[in-house]
């Protein structure tokens, strides 16, 4: 399965995937697409683009970018921050338009990439 297969007709999902890919270029990153998400990985996954409408009946956004870090970020931009394990904080950012992927988000993605390596 490819990211295009996963996002299908979801133009925003394809745009978000492209924006995240551009931020991470030319770093060595594996993209792994499953039925539930598109994951960006090095030694472990650090960023995930997914569509909550596949799981929720009334999602707040068409696309979510989740960023995994070893610390909690103190931004009000996150819809939810989960702590699924002792070393990982999962930050869920609702994306309403591709411009939501701004310089601040790019810094978070690059930090997550560095710490996942």
N, C-alpha and C positions, 0 to 999 in steps of 0.2 A: 504494500500500500504506500502511496506517495502523499505528500501534503495536499496536492491538488485533488486526489481521491477523497481524502478526509474532509476537506472544506467544501468540495463540490461547488454548488452555486453561491456559497457564502463569500462574496467579494471581499468583505472586510477581513475575514479570516485569512484569505490569500494575501491581502495587503499587509496585515500584521506579521504574518510569517516572513514576508519579503523584507519588512522593516527590521525585524529582529535579526534576520540573516545578514543584512547589510551592516548592522552595528557590530556583529561578531566577525565579519570578514576582515582580514584573511586568516584569522585564527583557526587552528584545526579543531573542528567541531563535528561531531556525529549527529545527524538528524535521524530520529527514530519515530516512525509514524505507526500508531496502533489504532484500534477502533475508537479509542477514547480521547486521544490527544496527539499532538506533534511535540516531541521532546527534543531539546538540545542537550547534548551530553559531551563530557570529556571522560574522565574516570567514572563520574556519576552524573546523573541528570541535574541540571541547574535552572532550566527555564522550560516552561510548558505553555503551549497555546492550545486552547480548547474551547468548545462551544457548549455552554451550560444548558442551552435549550434541549440538548439531547438527554438531559437528566432531570431538569426542573420544568415544571409546567408554566411558570411565570418568571423567567430569568430577568435580571436587571440589565443585562447587556447581551449582545449577540456573541461576543468573544471575550474571553478572559485570558490574561497573561499571568501565569504563576511563576514566581521567582523564589528559588530555594537558597537560603543563606544560613550561616551558622550564628546569626544574631537577628534580633528583631529590629526592623526599621521602624522609626517613629513617625511615619507619614500618615496623614489623614486620607490620602488618596486610595488606600487599600480598602476594598470591600470587606475583607476578612484576613486575619493572620492566624494560621494554625501552627501548632507545635507538635507535629506527628512523631518526633523522636527527640531524644535528649540533645542531639547535635544539629537539628534542622528546624528552621522556621520557614514556613511556606506562606508567601505573601501573594494574595490574590487581587489583581488589579483589573477592574472592569474596563474594557476598551469600547468606546462608543464611536470613535473615528481614529484613523491611523495617526493623526496628529497628537493623540494621547501618548504616543511613543516619542517622548521628547528627550532633551538632554539629561534630565533627572533619571528617567527610566533607563537610558543608555548607561549611565554611571552604575545603576543597580545591576544591570545585566552584566557589565564588565567585571564588577566585583564578584558576582556569583560565578562567572566563568573562571576567574582567577582562583577562587577558593575551592572550586570543584576539581581542579586540575591535578 
